[in-house]
Amino acid sequence: QVQLVESGGSLVQAGGSLRLSCAASGGIFSWYIMGWYRQAPGKRRELVATITSGGSTNYEDSVKGRFTISRDSAKNTVYLQMNSLKPEDTAVYYCNAHLPHLLIDYWGQGTQVTVSS
């Protein structure tokens, strides 16, 4: 059983930056593809970015060039650096740990990001 704890969400003005962190425990970190998802009010949860243990990354089109996902294996932590934030980035951001061969997913409790215009 993997536990994920997010932190770093806040209220920020448009154009500002935030860094989200997700600390993982209870599993072998390198086994998992780590990701960030977000869900805005009234909308479905959507993928923001993923990173494999080898460092391969994937981004949703609207965040490319603005967001950077990274992982620190020594700390069992994944980060999401968010720059040039826009009001449409406002959402609850969730950390995800995905075990590809068994199709198992674990989720954090979410952290609120609010971008004011």
C-alpha positions as CSV (number, residue, x, y, z in Angstrom):
1,Q,0.0,0.0,0.0
2,V,1.5,3.3,-1.1
3,Q,0.7,6.5,0.7
4,L,1.0,9.9,-1.1
5,V,1.0,13.2,0.6
6,E,0.9,16.4,-1.4
7,S,1.9,19.9,-0.4
8,G,2.6,23.3,-1.9
9,G,-0.8,24.3,-3.1
10,S,-1.7,28.0,-2.5
11,L,-3.3,31.1,-3.9
12,V,-1.1,32.9,-6.4
13,Q,-1.5,35.7,-8.9
14,A,-1.5,35.0,-12.6
15,G,2.0,34.9,-13.9
16,G,3.3,33.6,-10.6
17,S,4.9,30.2,-9.7
18,L,4.3,27.4,-7.4
19,R,6.1,24.1,-6.6
20,L,4.0,21.1,-5.6
21,S,5.6,18.2,-3.7
22,C,4.3,14.7,-3.3
23,A,6.0,12.4,-0.7
24,A,5.5,8.7,-1.2
25,S,5.8,6.0,1.4
26,G,5.0,2.3,1.8
27,G,6.2,1.0,-1.6
28,I,9.2,0.7,-3.9
29,F,9.3,4.2,-5.5
30,S,11.2,3.1,-8.6
31,W,8.4,0.7,-9.6
32,Y,5.9,3.5,-10.1
33,I,5.2,5.9,-12.9
34,M,4.5,9.1,-10.9
35,G,2.1,11.7,-12.1
36,W,0.1,14.8,-11.4
37,Y,-3.5,15.2,-12.3
38,R,-5.9,18.1,-11.7
39,Q,-9.6,18.6,-11.3
40,A,-11.4,21.9,-11.7
41,P,-14.9,22.5,-10.4
42,G,-17.4,20.8,-12.6
43,K,-14.8,19.2,-14.8
44,R,-13.3,15.7,-15.1
45,R,-9.9,14.9,-13.6
46,E,-7.2,15.3,-16.2
47,L,-3.6,14.3,-16.6
48,V,-1.1,17.1,-16.1
49,A,2.3,15.3,-16.3
50,T,3.9,12.0,-15.7
51,I,7.5,10.8,-15.1
52,T,8.9,7.3,-15.2
53,S,11.7,6.1,-12.9
54,G,14.1,6.6,-15.8
55,G,13.1,10.2,-16.1
56,S,10.9,10.1,-19.2
57,T,8.3,12.8,-19.0
58,N,4.9,13.5,-20.6
59,Y,2.9,16.7,-20.4
60,E,-0.6,17.8,-21.2
61,D,-0.5,20.3,-24.1
62,S,-1.7,23.3,-22.2
63,V,1.1,23.1,-19.6
64,K,4.0,22.3,-21.9
65,G,6.8,24.9,-21.5
66,R,5.3,26.1,-18.2
67,F,5.3,23.1,-15.9
68,T,8.1,20.7,-15.1
69,I,7.8,17.4,-13.4
70,S,10.7,15.8,-11.6
71,R,11.4,13.1,-9.1
72,D,14.0,12.6,-6.3
73,S,14.5,8.9,-5.7
74,A,16.5,9.5,-2.6
75,K,13.6,11.3,-1.0
76,N,10.8,9.3,-2.6
77,T,9.3,12.6,-3.8
78,V,7.9,13.9,-7.0
79,Y,7.6,17.6,-7.8
80,L,5.6,19.8,-10.1
81,Q,7.2,23.2,-10.8
82,M,4.5,25.5,-12.2
83,N,5.5,28.7,-13.8
84,S,3.6,31.4,-15.7
85,L,0.4,30.3,-14.0
86,K,-3.0,31.2,-15.5
87,P,-6.4,31.4,-13.9
88,E,-7.4,28.3,-15.9
89,D,-4.8,26.3,-14.0
90,T,-7.0,26.7,-10.9
91,A,-7.9,23.2,-9.7
92,V,-7.2,20.6,-7.0
93,Y,-4.0,18.9,-7.9
94,Y,-3.6,15.2,-7.2
95,C,-0.5,13.0,-7.0
96,N,-0.7,9.6,-8.6
97,A,1.5,6.5,-8.4
98,H,0.8,4.0,-11.2
99,L,2.1,0.5,-11.3
100,P,1.9,-0.3,-15.0
101,H,2.1,-4.1,-15.1
102,L,-0.6,-4.6,-12.5
103,L,-2.6,-1.5,-13.5
104,I,-2.7,-0.4,-9.8
105,D,-3.1,3.3,-9.0
106,Y,-2.7,5.2,-5.7
107,W,-3.9,8.8,-5.1
108,G,-3.0,11.5,-2.7
109,Q,-5.7,13.6,-1.0
110,G,-5.1,16.6,-3.3
111,T,-3.9,20.1,-2.8
112,Q,-5.7,23.3,-3.9
113,V,-4.1,25.6,-6.4
114,T,-5.9,28.9,-7.1
115,V,-4.7,31.4,-9.6
116,S,-6.2,34.9,-9.5
117,S,-6.4,37.2,-12.5
